[in-house]
C-alpha cells in the first residue's frame, strides 16, 4: 500500500511538473549512482534525526531518497511537454523507471502479497531490461527536446 502511494505520488508529480522524461530519467540514473556511495552515511543522518526507528527501514528510506532526490531537483528546471498525451506518457515512463530503481531497497524491507507480489516479481524479472530501455529513452528524449542552435553568420 505504501509503495502504491509512492508510485502514484511519483506519477502525479511528474505529470504536474510537465517535465520531459529525459531529464527526469537521467536524474534517476544519477540518484542510482549516488545511492550506493552515500547510502550508509545518509542512513546514519536519517537515524540520528529520530524520525525513523533503527532497522532496515532506515536503509530503505535513505537509499530511496537518494535515488529520487536528483530527479525531484530536476522537476523545477528543464524542457516541458506541450500536450497532455506527452505528459501522461512521460509520467508513466518515469514511474515505471523509478519503480525499477526502487524495487531493490523496497523489496528488502516489504513483503508483497497477492497482486502486488505478481507486480513485484515482474519488476524483479525485468529490472535490467527496464533500466536499459529507460536510460536509452531518456537520452533519446533529451536529444529530441534540445533545440538546435544555428551558428551566427558573419557579414563581411
VEXMI-47820 format. One record per atom (N, C-alpha, C): y, x, z. Coordinates in steps of 0.2 Angstrom, whole numbers, padded with zeros to 4 digits, always signed. Each point is the difference from the previous one (the first is absolute). Example, Ala and Ser with C-alpha at 12.3 -4.5 7.8 and 13.67 -1.06 7.14 Angstrom:
% residues 2
-0028+0066+0039/+0006-0004+0000/+0006+0004+0000/+0005-0002-0004/+0006+0004+0001/+0005-0004+0003/
This chain:
% residues 156
-0006+0004+0000/+0006-0004+0000/+0006+0004+0000/+0000+0006+0004/+0006+0004+0000/+0001+0004-0006/-0006+0002-0003/+0001+0003-0007/+0002-0004-0005/-0002-0007+0000/+0003-0005-0005/+0007-0001+0001/+0002+0000+0006/+0008-0001+0001/+0004+0006-0002/-0003+0006+0001/+0003+0006-0003/+0000+0001-0007/-0005-0003-0004/+0000+0000-0007/+0005-0005-0003/+0000-0005+0004/+0005-0006-0003/+0007+0003+0001/+0001+0003+0006/+0007+0003+0001/+0002+0006-0005/-0005+0004-0002/+0001+0005-0005/+0002-0004-0007/-0004-0005-0002/+0001-0003-0006/+0007-0003+0000/+0002-0004+0005/+0006-0003+0001/+0006+0005+0000/-0001+0005+0003/+0006+0005+0000/+0001+0004-0007/-0006+0001-0003/+0001+0003-0007/+0002-0005-0005/-0001-0007+0001/+0002-0005-0004/+0008-0001+0001/+0002-0001+0006/+0007-0001+0001/+0005+0006-0001/-0003+0006+0001/+0004+0006-0002/+0001+0001-0007/-0004-0003-0004/+0000+0000-0007/-0001+0007-0003/-0002+0005+0004/-0001+0007-0002/-0007+0000-0005/+0001+0005-0005/-0006+0001-0004/-0006+0003+0003/-0006-0001-0002/-0006+0002+0002/+0000+0008+0000/+0003+0003-0005/+0000+0007+0000/+0003+0004+0006/+0006-0002+0002/+0003+0003+0005/-0004-0001+0007/-0002-0006+0001/-0003-0002+0006/-0007+0003+0000/-0004+0000-0006/-0006+0003+0000/+0000+0008+0002/+0005+0003-0003/+0000+0007+0001/+0003+0002+0007/+0003-0005+0003/+0002+0000+0008/-0007+0000+0004/-0004-0004-0002/-0007-0001+0003/-0004+0007+0000/+0001+0003-0006/-0004+0006-0001/+0003+0005+0004/+0007+0001+0001/+0003+0004+0004/-0002-0001+0007/-0001-0006+0002/-0002-0002+0007/-0007+0002+0001/-0004-0001-0005/-0007+0002+0001/-0001+0008+0001/+0004+0004-0004/+0000+0007+0001/+0003+0002+0007/+0005-0003+0002/+0003+0002+0007/-0004-0002+0006/-0004-0006-0001/-0003-0003+0006/-0006+0005+0003/-0004+0003-0004/-0004+0005+0004/+0003+0006+0003/+0006+0002-0003/+0003+0006+0003/+0004-0002+0007/+0003-0006+0000/+0004-0002+0006/-0003-0005+0004/-0006-0003-0002/-0003-0005+0004/-0001+0001+0007/-0003+0006+0002/-0001+0001+0007/+0006+0000+0004/+0005+0004-0003/+0007+0000+0004/+0003-0007+0000/+0000-0004-0005/+0002-0006+0000/-0003-0005+0006/-0007+0001+0000/-0004-0003+0005/+0002+0002+0007/+0002+0006+0001/+0002+0002+0007/+0007-0003+0002/+0004+0000-0005/+0007-0003+0001/-0001-0008+0001/-0004-0003-0004/-0001-0007+0001/-0003-0002+0006/-0005+0004+0003/-0003-0001+0006/+0005+0001+0006/+0005+0005-0001/+0004+0002+0005/+0005-0006+0001/+0001-0004-0005/+0005-0006+0001/-0003-0005+0005/-0006+0000+0000/-0004-0005+0004/+0000-0007-0003/+0002-0001-0006/-0001-0006-0004/-0007-0002-0001/-0004+0005-0002/-0007-0001-0001/-0004+0004+0004/-0005-0004+0003/-0005+0004+0005/-0004+0005-0003/-0002+0005+0004/-0004+0006-0003/-0006-0003-0003/-0002+0004-0005/-0006-0002-0004/+0000+0001-0007/-0005-0003-0004/+0000+0001-0007/+0006-0004-0003/+0002-0005+0003/+0006-0004-0003/+0006+0004-0001/+0001+0005+0004/+0006+0004+0000/+0000+0004-0007/-0006+0003-0001/-0001+0004-0006/+0001-0004-0006/-0003-0006+0000/+0000-0005-0006/+0007-0002-0001/+0004-0001+0005/+0007-0002-0001/+0004+0005-0002/-0001+0006+0002/+0004+0006-0002/-0001+0002-0007/-0007+0000-0002/-0001+0002-0007/+0002-0006-0005/+0000-0006+0002/+0002-0005-0004/+0008+0000-0001/+0003+0001+0005/+0008+0001+0000/+0002+0006-0004/-0004+0005+0000/+0002+0006-0004/-0002-0001-0007/-0005-0004-0002/-0001-0002-0007/+0005-0004-0003/+0002-0005+0004/+0005-0005-0002/+0007+0002+0000/+0002+0004+0004/+0007+0002+0001/+0004+0002-0006/-0003+0005-0004/+0004+0002-0006/+0001-0006-0005/-0005-0004-0001/+0001-0006-0004/+0005-0005+0003/+0000-0001+0006/+0005-0004+0003/+0007+0003-0001/+0001+0006+0001/+0006+0004-0001/+0002-0001-0007/-0004+0000-0005/+0001+0000-0007/+0002-0008-0002/-0002-0005+0004/+0002-0007-0002/+0007-0001+0000/+0004+0005+0002/+0008-0002+0000/+0003+0004-0006/-0004+0004-0004/+0003+0004-0005/-0005+0000-0006/+0003-0001-0006/-0004+0001-0006/+0000-0005-0005/-0004+0000-0005/+0000-0005-0005/-0003-0006+0002/+0003-0006-0003/-0002-0007+0002/-0003-0003-0006/-0004-0005+0002/-0003-0005-0005/+0006-0005-0002/+0000-0003-0006/+0005-0004-0002/-0003-0008+0000/-0006+0000+0000/-0003-0007-0001/-0005-0001+0006/-0002-0006+0001/-0004-0002+0006/-0008+0002-0002/-0002+0000-0006/-0007+0002-0001/-0001+0007+0001/+0005+0005-0001/+0000+0007+0001/+0000+0001+0008/+0004-0004+0003/+0000+0001+0008/-0006-0002+0003/-0004-0006-0003/-0006-0002+0003/-0005+0005-0001/-0001+0003-0007/-0005+0005-0002/+0001+0006+0004/+0006+0002+0001/+0002+0007+0003/-0002-0001+0008/+0002-0005+0003/-0002-0001+0007/-0007-0001+0001/-0004-0003-0005/-0007-0001+0001/-0003+0007-0001/+0002+0004-0005/-0003+0007-0001/+0002+0004+0006/+0006+0000+0003/+0002+0004+0006/-0005-0002+0006/-0001-0007+0001/-0004-0002+0006/-0007+0003-0001/-0003-0001-0006/-0007+0003-0001/+0000+0008+0001/+0005+0003-0003/+0000+0007+0001/+0001+0002+0007/+0004-0003+0004/+0001+0001+0007/-0006-0001+0004/-0004-0006-0002/-0006-0001+0004/-0005+0005-0001/+0000+0003-0006/-0005+0006-0002/+0001+0006+0005/+0007+0001+0001/+0002+0006+0004/-0002-0002+0008/+0002-0006+0001/-0001-0002+0008/-0007-0002+0002/-0005+0000-0005/-0006-0003+0002/-0004+0006+0004/+0002+0006-0001/-0003+0005+0004/+0002+0000+0008/+0006+0000+0001/+0002+0000+0008/-0002-0007+0003/+0001-0005-0004/-0001-0007+0003/-0008-0001+0001/-0004+0002-0005/-0007-0001+0000/-0003+0003+0006/+0003+0005+0003/-0003+0004+0005/+0001-0004+0007/+0005-0004+0000/+0002-0004+0006/-0003-0007+0000/+0001-0004-0005/-0001-0007-0001/-0007-0001-0003/-0004-0004+0003/-0006-0003-0003/+0001-0006-0004/-0002+0000-0006/+0001-0006-0004/-0006-0004+0000/+0001-0007-0001/-0005-0005+0000/+0001-0005-0005/-0005-0003-0003/+0001-0005-0005/+0003+0002-0007/+0005-0004-0002/+0003+0002-0007/+0004+0006+0001/+0003+0002+0006/+0003+0006+0000/-0004+0006+0000/-0007-0001+0002/-0004+0006-0001/-0002+0001-0007/+0000-0005-0004/-0002+0001-0007/+0006+0003-0004/+0006-0002+0002/+0006+0003-0003/+0000+0008+0002/-0001+0001+0007/+0000+0007+0002/-0005+0004-0003/-0006-0002-0001/-0005+0004-0004/+0002+0001-0007/+0003-0005-0003/+0002+0001-0007/+0005+0005+0000/+0005+0000+0004/+0005+0005+0000/-0002+0007+0002/-0005+0001+0004/-0003+0006+0002/-0004+0003-0006/-0004-0005-0004/-0003+0002-0006/+0004+0003-0005/+0006-0003-0001/+0004+0001-0006/+0007+0004+0002/+0000+0002+0006/+0006+0004+0002/+0002+0005-0004/-0004+0005-0002/+0002+0005-0005/+0003-0002-0006/-0004-0005-0003/+0002-0003-0006/+0007-0003+0000/+0001-0004+0006/+0007-0003+0001/+0005+0005+0001/-0001+0005+0003/+0005+0005+0002/+0002+0004-0007/-0005+0002-0004/+0001+0003-0006/+0004-0004-0005/-0002-0006-0001/+0003-0005-0004/+0007-0001+0002/+0001-0001+0007/+0007-0001+0003/+0005+0006-0001/-0003+0006+0000/+0004+0006-0001/+0002+0000-0007/-0004-0001-0005/+0001+0000-0007/+0005-0005-0002/-0001-0006+0003/+0005-0006-0002/+0007+0001+0003/+0000+0003+0006/+0006+0002+0003/+0004+0005-0004/-0003+0005-0003/+0004+0005-0004/+0002-0004-0006/-0005-0004-0003/+0002-0003-0007/+0006-0005+0001/-0001-0004+0006/+0006-0004+0001/+0006+0003+0002/+0000+0006+0003/+0006+0004+0001/+0003+0002-0006/-0004+0003-0005/+0002+0002-0006/+0003-0005-0005/-0003-0006+0001/+0002-0006-0004/+0007-0002+0002/+0001+0000+0007/+0006-0003+0003/+0006+0005-0001/-0001+0006-0001/+0005+0005+0000/+0004-0001-0007/+0007+0000+0000/+0003+0000-0006/+0001+0006-0003/+0000+0000-0007/+0000+0007-0003/+0008+0002-0001/+0001+0006+0001/+0007+0002+0000/+0001+0004-0007/+0005-0003-0003/+0002+0003-0007/+0005+0006+0002/-0001+0005-0003/+0004+0006+0000/+0007-0002-0003/+0005+0003+0004/+0007-0001-0003/+0001+0004-0006/+0003-0003-0005/+0001+0004-0006/+0007+0003+0000/+0000+0006-0002/+0007+0004+0000/+0003-0001-0007/+0006-0001+0001/+0004+0000-0006/+0004+0006-0002/-0001+0003-0006/+0003+0006-0001/+0007-0001-0004/
